[in-house]
Amino acid sequence: MRRTTLALYGKSRQDQNLTGIMNFMAEARMRGFGLLCHEKFAAYLSRFGENPDFIPPKFSGIPDADVAISFGGDGTFLRTARRLESTGMPIAGINTGNLGYLAHFSLDDIPLLLDGIRDKSLQMQPRKLIEVSGHGIPEGFLRCALNEIAVLKDDSASMINVNVELDGFFLADYRADGLIVSTATGSTAYNLSVGGPICQPELDCMVLAPVAPHSLTLRPIVVSGNSVLKLKMTSRTGSYRLSVDGYSLTMKEGSSLELKAAPYVVNLLSPHDDTFAASLREKLLWGRS
């Protein structure tokens, strides 16, 4: 029988967590798991004088593994999902960062996580992504977002105008510092910081939230996840910024973008007793005085 193999990813600035990470590797090997380590994470671990034989074999592309483990916060989880592309490989996030909406485990949960993977008792949550296409986006640039796609002004002084069509019909002209289009998963990220609504992550929807709109009547709205959005940007500076889960580039004004549901999902692993309500109470400190 083929043993279950875990692919390890992690951020390279978490010196205080090295003991916990090494304990994870030791526990996983003791339970019979195979381990692989992304080359950048392996290089980071090697700098601290760890026994080279203890660090798992390195990989750079798509690993021959069953489950991905992400050590870090939500940023590390997003990078892990991006590297796995459309494989559908389940990802378990071990939160060694700050809030960690996507990383549902801690270093104290190592036995729970490993036993759950072995017994297939963890819940797997398919999370939808948004795909962006349009003329001027260079080959190789990130096209799918688990959190959000944003168009933002490329200058500190001038607003941009975002003309939005929803399923082929004119919706609105957003004159603002930018417009965020988020998934339900991303509703607790950039969207939340500009006053957008919190959505249960299983919802099939997209949220449009303007950034500092010129008109106060332009409020955040929620549309179907099956919708197709077309955005056309104009600006006094002749350019704007396109951001996909934090990766950004400068685009020329007048270019059009199409946003729609991506053709694949990201599979997130979490404990069965980890609920949306519990996450909100823990992360946002609801009900605490």
N, C-alpha and C positions, 0 to 999 in steps of 0.2 A: 504494500500500500504506500502511495506517495505521501510523504510527510508534508504538513502545512508549512509554507514558507512565508515569512514576513519581510517586507521591504521597508527599511528604515530611512526616514527623512528627518531633517532637523535644522533649526537655525544655528548659526555659528557664533552666537553671543549668549551663552547660558552656562557660564563656568560653574555657577552655584548648583547646577542640576546634574553635573557629570556623574556623581556617585549614584544618583537615582537612575540615570540612563544605563550605567554599567550594571546596576542591579537588575534592570529590565532584561538586558541581554543574558545575564546569568540565569534568571528565572525562566526565560523562554527556552534556552538550551536544555535546562533541567527537565522541562516538560516535553522535549522532543521536537521543538520547532526548528526549522531551518531559518537562517538569517542572511539577508543581503543588506548592504548599506550604500546609499547614494554617495557617489565619489566626493562631492563637496562636504557632506556631513562626515564621511570617513577621514577626510583631510583635516577637518577641525578636531576630531577626536584624537588623531595621531599627534597633533601638536602638543598634547598634554602628557606625552610620555607613556601613554597606555601601551601595554604589551601588544605589538602588531598582530600577534596570533589571536588575540582576543577580539579584535575588530573584525566584523564579518567581511566576506568578499565584497568587492566594490562593483557597482554598475553605473552606467551613465544614461542609457536610454530607457525603454520600457522594461522593467524587471520581470523575470520569470518567477512570479510570486502570486500568492493567493490573497493577501491582505497587506495594505500599506499602513504604516504607523508614522504619524507626524508628531514630532516633539517640538512644541513651540506654542504660539498663539494662533489667532485666526489668519494672520498673514502667512505663516508657515503652512497652514492647512490649504490656503488658496494656491500657494506655489506647488504644493504636492499634487493637488487636483489638476493644475495646469500641466505638470510633467506627465501625468498619467493619461492625459488627453481623453479619448473616448473609449478607454478600455472597460469602464464599468467596475474596475477593481474597488472593493470596499475600502474605505479609509477610516481609521480610528485615530482621533486626535487626542494626544496627551498634553494637557494644557500646562505649559511652563511659562506662559506669557501673562497677559493681564486679564481682560474679561473672558475671552475664549468662548464665544457663542457657538463656534463650530467644533471646538475641542472639548468633548464631554467627559474625559477621564483626567485624573491627576496621577502623579507618581505614586500616591498612596493606593491607587486602584489597580496596580499591576496584576495581582492574583485574580481579581475580578475580570479584568480585561482578557488575560491569557486563557482563563478557564472558559470565558464566554466565547472566545474564538474557537477553542478546541471543541466545545460542546454545541457550537452553533446556536447559542441561546441569546445572543445580542439582537437588538432590533436594528434592522437596516432601513434607513430612511432615504428614499430616492429624492434628490433635490434637483429642481429644474434650473436651467441656465438660459441666458439670453444671448443670442448670436447677432453680431453686427456685420454688415457688409456695405460696401460703397466704394466708388472710385477714389483713389488716392491713398487707400490703406495699404501700406507696403506688404509684400510677401513675407510671411513669417511672424507678423505682428499678431498678438493675442486677439482672437475673434469672439470668444465665448466667455461670459462672465457669470460666476456663481453669485456674486453680490450685486454689482451694478455696472451700468455703462453711463458715463456722464459726458456731456459737452459743456465746456467751460470757457469763459473769456480768457484770452491769451495776453491780457494787458491789465495792469492794476487800476486803470481809470475808466475804461469804456465797457459798457454792457454789450452783450450780443443779443441778436434776435433769432429765436428758434421757431421756425414754422413747422407745425406738427400736423400730420395727417394720420387719422386712426381708421384703419381698414378702408382706405381710399377716400375718406371724407375729411374735409378740413376740420380740425379740432380747435386750434388756437395759435396765436403768435405769442410766444413767451419772450418778453423783453426783460432780461434778468442777467445776473452774473453767470447763470448756467442752468442746465436742466439735468436732473438725475432720473434715470429709468432703472429701477431696481427689481430684483426678484423678491418673492416672499422671504426667502432666506436672507437677502440683503436688506430687508426692511429695518433691521436693528443696527445697520452700519451707517454709511454716509446719509442715507435717507432719513434716519432718525434724527441726525444732528441738524437737519434743516427743517424739522417740524413735520416730516412725513409720518404716516400711520405705521404702527407695528402690526405685522400680519403673521398669522400662524404659518409656519414654514411649509406645511403640506399644501397650502393653497396654490392653485394654478392661476397665477395672476402676475401682472406687472404694475408697478407703482410709479407714477410720474410726479416728481416733486421739484418745483423751481427753486433755484438758489437766489435769495434776495431779489424777488420779482419787483419790477417797477410798479405794477398794479397789484394792490392787495386782494383783488377779487380772483386772482389766479392761484387757486388753492391746489394742494396735492389731490390726485385722483387715482383710483384703482381700476384697472381694466382687465379684461380676460387674458389669460396666458396664451390663448390662441390668436390674439390680435396681432396685426402687422402695423408697425409704426414707421412712418417716413418723416425724417427730420432734415430740414434745410436751414443752414446757418448763414447769417450775414453779420458783419462786424465792421466798425470804423477802422479797425487795425488791419483788416484784410485776412485775418486768421483766427483760429480758435483751437482749443485743446480737446482732443478726444482721449478719454480715460476709460480703460477696461480693467476693472478690479485693481486699480491703482497704477497700471502700466499706461503711460500716456505718450502722445506725440502731437505735434503741431500739424493742423490741417488748414487748407486754404478755404476762405469763405466761399459760399456759393455751392459747395459740394453737398451732396445728399447722402444720407445714411438710411439704411433699412434695418430695423430691429424686429426680431421675432424669436420664438422659442427655438432653442438649440435642438439638434437632432439626437441628443443623448443626455443622460442625467449623471450626477455625481452621487454615489452611494455612501452615505454617512452611517457609521456604526455608533450606537449609544446603548447604555444600559436600559433594560425594560422599564425601570422605575424612574427614568429621566424623562420628565414631561415638559411641554411648552410652558405650562403655568409655573412649574418649579424653577425652570431656567430663568424666567422673568423675575421671580421673587429673589433668586440668588444673585443674578447679574445686576439688576437695577435696584436692588435693596427695597423692593416694594413692601410696605407694611412695617418698616423699621422706623423707630423714632430717633 
